[in-house]
Amino acid sequence: MKKKNILLSLSMCILLLVAAGCGSNSNNAAVNSGAGNSTGSTAATENTGSGDAKSYKIAISQYVEHPSLDATREGILAALKDAGIVEGENLKVDFENAQADQANNLSIAQKIAGDKNDLVLAIATPSAQAVVQSIKNDTPILFAAVTDPLDAKIVKDLDHPGGNVSGASDTNPAAITELMDFIAAQFPNVKKLGLVINEGEPNAVTMAGIAKKALDKHGIELVKAAITNTSEVKQAAESLVGRVDALYVTLDNTVVAGIEPIIQTANANKLPFFSSDRDTVEKGAFATVGFKYFDHGYQVGQMAAEVLKDGKKPGDMKVSMQEKLDVILNLKAAAAQGIEVTDAMKSAVKDPANSIIQ
């Protein structure tokens, strides 16, 4: 009996040793298999989203849809795409348009504040103000197409914004002054410049003040035609006919959203029409001193990529301003408005290939 027990014990030991050997081989195979795939697995992670395997959710609040603001949004998304953050792949975008309605604007800001986003982008001053007022946590916020972030109380310091907010201003006071100087130098018959304006927009009021100061030096009067919504633009433009020698608009979202009647009024009455943005010149104004809004948006999009991928805090990022300015002319608009484009006008353009629109 004892002998049988010894033999049984030996048999079980042998079986256990065999099983252990098989288990060891199995485990080694698994380890070897994993080791063989580890490089491939790492490469897959690195190749996803240009080295960024994380997915992001952002919200965009835009005050109204018009060419300049739309181009800004397109520039933002293009910069993110170039940084490997692509809508529909590793980026979800909640785009909200307030349609130039302040009640909608506030509702949108409150909705966004209640959502979880990795970043919130606000395009235009009213949208930025509403978003900043509504978001009480530390969600990063970047703004674009804001004329005066200080006056609008969006940030307290341009170089050191602090908190969770930064962005880019879409103006440089020098651009407005240069445009007024251009008008005075090239259009000596202009003694009164008509401005259609929504004085409920802080950015428009700020720019109008800079324009007036520059025009006063040349003895040119700024004549305002006030509106409160886009539907009033046509009547306001027509009210200036016979009272002014040329027309002008600032980066006024309410006005620019309904710019066509001003172009039509300028053309029908042979009134030179000046704007504060390139997109309006491309649509039919004669001249501006400015830049491409797509480039402005791209600049903000680069900031957004730094926030999302590198963890940068907006409060540590300087509010940027447009430095590269040029006189931009539309020759077709000139013909429609009865303007003789002189060599002196063309010589004011630094980059004719890109800034003279045929």
C-alpha positions in Angstrom: 0.0 0.0 0.0 2.9 2.3 0.9 4.6 1.4 -2.4 1.5 2.2 -4.3 1.2 5.6 -2.6 4.8 6.4 -3.4 4.3 5.5 -7.1 1.1 7.6 -7.2 2.9 10.6 -5.7 5.7 10.3 -8.3 3.2 10.1 -11.1 1.5 13.3 -9.9 4.8 15.1 -9.6 5.7 14.2 -13.2 2.3 15.4 -14.4 2.7 18.7 -12.6 6.2 19.2 -14.0 4.9 18.6 -17.5 2.0 21.0 -17.0 4.3 23.6 -15.6 6.6 23.2 -18.6 3.6 23.7 -21.0 2.4 26.6 -19.0 5.8 28.2 -19.1 6.0 27.8 -22.8 2.5 29.2 -23.2 3.4 32.2 -21.1 6.6 32.7 -23.0 4.8 32.6 -26.2 2.3 35.2 -25.0 5.2 37.4 -23.8 7.0 36.9 -27.1 3.9 37.7 -29.0 3.3 40.8 -27.0 6.9 41.9 -27.4 6.7 41.4 -31.1 3.6 43.6 -31.3 4.8 46.3 -28.9 6.6 48.3 -31.5 3.6 48.1 -33.9 1.2 49.1 -31.1 3.3 52.1 -30.2 3.6 53.1 -33.8 -0.2 52.9 -34.2 -0.6 55.3 -31.2 1.9 57.7 -32.7 0.3 57.6 -36.1 -3.2 58.4 -34.8 -4.0 62.1 -35.0 -0.4 63.0 -35.8 0.9 61.6 -32.5 -2.3 62.5 -30.5 -4.5 59.5 -29.7 -6.7 61.6 -27.5 -10.1 62.8 -28.6 -11.3 66.3 -27.9 -14.6 68.2 -27.6 -14.8 71.9 -28.2 -17.7 74.4 -28.4 -17.7 77.4 -30.8 -20.1 80.3 -30.1 -20.3 82.6 -33.1 -22.5 85.8 -32.9 -23.6 85.8 -36.5 -22.7 84.2 -39.8 -21.0 86.5 -42.3 -17.8 86.2 -44.4 -15.3 87.5 -41.9 -16.5 85.5 -38.9 -17.0 82.4 -41.0 -13.5 82.7 -42.4 -12.3 83.1 -38.8 -14.0 79.8 -37.8 -12.6 78.1 -40.9 -9.1 79.3 -40.0 -9.4 78.0 -36.5 -10.4 74.5 -37.6 -7.7 74.5 -40.3 -5.0 75.2 -37.7 -6.3 72.4 -35.5 -6.3 70.0 -38.4 -2.7 70.9 -39.2 -1.9 70.1 -35.6 -3.5 66.6 -36.0 -6.8 67.6 -34.3 -9.4 66.8 -37.0 -13.1 67.3 -36.9 -14.9 63.9 -37.4 -11.8 61.9 -36.4 -10.5 62.9 -33.0 -12.4 66.2 -32.6 -16.1 66.8 -31.9 -17.3 70.4 -32.5 -20.4 71.9 -31.0 -21.0 74.9 -33.3 -23.6 77.4 -32.1 -24.7 80.5 -34.1 -26.6 83.3 -32.3 -27.9 84.9 -35.5 -27.1 88.3 -34.2 -29.7 87.9 -31.5 -28.5 88.8 -27.9 -31.1 86.5 -26.3 -29.9 83.6 -28.4 -26.3 84.6 -27.6 -26.9 84.4 -23.9 -28.8 81.1 -24.1 -25.9 79.6 -26.2 -23.3 80.7 -23.6 -25.4 79.2 -20.8 -25.8 76.0 -22.7 -22.1 75.7 -23.3 -21.4 76.5 -19.7 -23.4 73.5 -18.7 -21.6 71.2 -21.1 -18.3 69.5 -20.6 -15.8 70.8 -23.2 -12.0 70.7 -23.4 -12.0 74.2 -24.9 -14.6 76.9 -25.7 -14.0 79.3 -28.6 -16.0 82.6 -28.9 -16.1 84.4 -32.2 -17.0 88.2 -32.0 -17.2 90.5 -29.0 -20.8 89.7 -27.9 -20.2 86.0 -28.0 -16.9 86.4 -26.0 -18.6 88.5 -23.4 -21.5 86.1 -22.9 -19.2 83.0 -22.7 -16.8 84.6 -20.2 -19.7 85.8 -18.0 -21.4 82.4 -18.1 -18.5 79.9 -17.6 -17.6 80.0 -13.9 -15.2 77.0 -13.9 -11.7 76.7 -15.3 -12.7 75.5 -18.8 -10.2 77.2 -21.2 -11.7 80.0 -23.3 -10.2 81.6 -26.5 -11.7 84.5 -28.3 -11.4 85.7 -31.9 -12.7 88.7 -33.9 -12.8 90.8 -30.8 -11.8 94.5 -31.4 -11.1 95.7 -27.9 -10.8 92.9 -25.3 -10.0 95.4 -22.5 -12.9 97.8 -23.2 -15.3 94.7 -23.5 -14.0 93.5 -20.1 -13.1 90.1 -21.5 -9.5 90.3 -20.1 -7.9 92.8 -17.8 -4.4 92.7 -19.3 -3.3 91.9 -22.9 0.1 90.7 -22.0 -0.9 88.7 -18.9 -4.6 87.9 -19.2 -4.7 85.6 -16.2 -7.5 83.2 -15.4 -8.8 80.9 -18.2 -9.2 83.4 -21.1 -7.1 84.7 -23.9 -7.3 85.0 -27.7 -6.6 87.4 -30.5 -7.9 90.9 -31.3 -9.0 91.4 -34.9 -7.9 95.0 -35.1 -4.9 97.2 -34.8 -5.7 100.9 -34.2 -3.1 101.7 -36.7 -5.2 100.0 -39.4 -8.1 102.4 -38.9 -5.8 105.4 -38.7 -4.0 104.3 -41.9 -7.3 103.9 -43.7 -8.5 107.4 -42.7 -5.2 108.8 -43.8 -5.5 107.0 -47.2 -9.0 108.5 -47.7 -7.8 112.0 -46.8 -4.8 111.7 -49.1 -6.4 110.0 -52.1 -9.9 111.5 -52.0 -9.5 115.2 -51.4 -13.2 115.8 -52.3 -14.4 113.7 -49.3 -15.4 116.2 -46.6 -18.0 114.0 -44.9 -17.7 110.2 -44.4 -20.9 108.3 -43.7 -20.9 105.5 -41.2 -23.7 102.9 -40.7 -23.3 101.7 -37.2 -24.9 99.6 -34.4 -23.9 101.5 -31.3 -25.0 98.6 -29.2 -21.8 96.8 -30.3 -18.8 97.9 -28.2 -16.3 97.0 -31.0 -18.1 99.2 -33.5 -18.1 102.2 -31.0 -14.4 101.8 -30.3 -13.5 101.7 -33.9 -15.7 104.6 -34.8 -14.0 106.6 -32.0 -10.5 105.9 -33.5 -11.8 106.8 -37.0 -13.2 110.1 -35.8 -10.0 111.1 -34.1 -8.0 110.4 -37.2 -10.6 112.2 -39.5 -10.6 115.2 -37.2 -7.0 115.8 -38.0 -7.9 116.0 -41.7 -11.0 118.2 -41.2 -13.3 115.4 -42.3 -16.6 114.9 -40.6 -17.9 111.5 -39.6 -21.6 111.3 -40.1 -23.4 108.4 -38.4 -26.5 106.5 -39.4 -27.5 104.3 -36.4 -29.2 100.9 -36.6 -30.2 98.3 -34.1 -30.5 95.2 -36.4 -29.5 94.1 -39.8 -32.9 94.8 -41.4 -32.3 98.5 -40.9 -29.0 98.6 -42.8 -30.6 99.5 -46.2 -32.6 102.4 -44.9 -29.6 103.7 -42.9 -27.3 103.6 -46.0 -29.9 105.3 -48.2 -30.4 108.0 -45.5 -26.7 109.0 -46.0 -27.1 109.7 -49.8 -26.8 113.4 -50.5 -25.4 114.0 -47.0 -21.9 112.4 -47.4 -19.2 112.0 -50.0 -18.2 108.4 -49.2 -19.3 105.5 -47.0 -17.5 103.5 -44.3 -18.2 100.5 -42.0 -16.3 99.2 -39.0 -16.0 95.6 -37.9 -19.7 95.9 -36.9 -21.2 92.4 -36.9 -24.8 93.7 -37.3 -23.9 95.9 -40.3 -21.5 93.5 -42.0 -24.1 90.7 -41.8 -26.3 92.9 -44.1 -23.6 94.5 -46.1 -25.2 94.1 -49.6 -27.5 97.1 -49.4 -24.6 99.4 -48.6 -22.7 98.1 -51.6 -25.7 98.6 -53.8 -26.2 102.1 -52.4 -22.5 103.0 -53.0 -22.6 101.7 -56.6 -25.9 103.3 -57.5 -24.9 106.7 -56.2 -21.2 106.6 -57.1 -20.0 106.8 -53.5 -16.6 105.4 -52.6 -17.1 102.7 -50.0 -14.5 101.8 -47.4 -14.6 99.0 -44.9 -12.5 97.7 -42.0 -12.1 94.1 -43.3 -10.8 92.4 -46.4 -13.9 90.1 -46.8 -16.1 93.2 -47.3 -13.7 94.5 -49.9 -13.8 91.2 -51.7 -17.6 91.5 -51.7 -17.7 95.0 -53.1 -16.2 97.7 -50.9 -13.4 99.6 -52.6 -10.6 99.7 -50.0 -9.5 98.8 -46.5 -6.3 98.5 -44.5 -6.4 95.0 -43.1 -5.7 91.3 -43.4 -7.4 88.0 -44.2 -9.8 86.7 -41.5 -8.8 83.2 -42.3 -5.3 84.0 -41.2 -6.7 85.6 -38.0 -8.6 82.5 -37.2 -5.6 80.3 -38.0 -3.6 82.3 -35.4 -6.3 81.5 -32.8 -6.4 77.9 -33.9 -2.7 77.6 -33.2 -3.3 78.8 -29.7 -6.1 76.3 -29.4 -3.8 73.5 -30.4 -1.3 74.5 -27.7 -4.1 74.5 -25.1 -5.4 71.1 -26.2 -2.2 69.2 -26.9 0.3 70.9 -24.7 -1.9 71.8 -21.8 -1.1 75.5 -22.0 -3.3 77.8 -19.9 -5.0 80.7 -21.8 -4.3 83.0 -18.9 -0.5 82.6 -19.6 -0.9 83.3 -23.3 -0.5 86.9 -24.5 -3.5 88.4 -26.4 -2.2 88.7 -29.9 -2.9 91.5 -32.4 -2.7 91.8 -36.2 0.6 93.3 -37.1 0.9 92.6 -40.8 -1.3 95.2 -42.5 -1.7 96.3 -46.0 -3.9 98.5 -48.2 -6.4 96.3 -50.1 -8.1 97.5 -53.2 -11.0 96.1 -55.3 -10.7 97.4 -58.9 -14.1 96.1 -59.9 -15.7 98.0 -57.0 -13.8 101.1 -58.0 -15.3 100.9 -61.5 -18.8 100.4 -60.0 -18.4 103.4 -57.7 -16.9 105.7 -60.3 -13.4 105.8 -58.7 -10.4 106.4 -60.9 -7.7 104.2 -59.4 -4.5 106.2 -59.6 -0.8 105.1 -59.4 -0.6 106.8 -56.0 -3.4 104.6 -54.7 -1.7 101.5 -56.1 1.7 102.5 -54.7 0.2 102.4 -51.2 -0.2 98.7 -51.6 2.7 96.7 -50.2 1.8 93.3 -51.7 0.0 94.0 -55.1 -0.3 90.3 -56.0 -2.4 89.6 -52.9 -3.9 92.9 -52.0 -5.1 94.2 -55.4 -8.3 92.4 -56.2 -9.0 92.5 -60.0 
